């Protein structure tokens, strides 16, 4: 019996390999490696697409800013053509005021033209090797400036019209006929 126990004890210590499980494990590892490689390729593709979307987004922002600046300049031109002519032709604006009003509006229009030239320079060249995002930021800033310009000119027009209206009313009061 002692011999029997000693043989059984040795048999338990010998390792046994299941080749089927080992081959299956290797196949799973290879498949997992392929999936990981595909995931890495997908992540790289998505990063590239995100960058492309950001570039397109920056270009769209640039186009919107340029369009808004163009609209603001058109409003400015319309105001100068219509309202300024009415103000300058008014008999209630004094001759010395005509030159000040003209200079004031001329300065605004020249600033507007300078802005358009600057925008043309930014868009037509590699202005200091700017990125699209940096270019969009500058254009957005110029858009805000053009809005301020339109607001400024609208306020001035309103102020001059109020002055004309006040002087007109004052003239009617001073020149009314009294019946005593």
HELIX and SHEET records of a PDB file:
HELIX    1   1 UNK A    2  UNK A   12  1                                  11    
HELIX    2   2 UNK A   19  UNK A   79  1                                  61    
HELIX    3   3 UNK A   80  UNK A   84  3                                   5    
HELIX    4   4 UNK A   85  UNK A   89  1                                   5    
HELIX    5   5 UNK A   95  UNK A  124  1                                  30    
HELIX    6   6 UNK A  127  UNK A  129  5                                   3    
HELIX    7   7 UNK A  132  UNK A  174  1                                  43    
END                                                                             
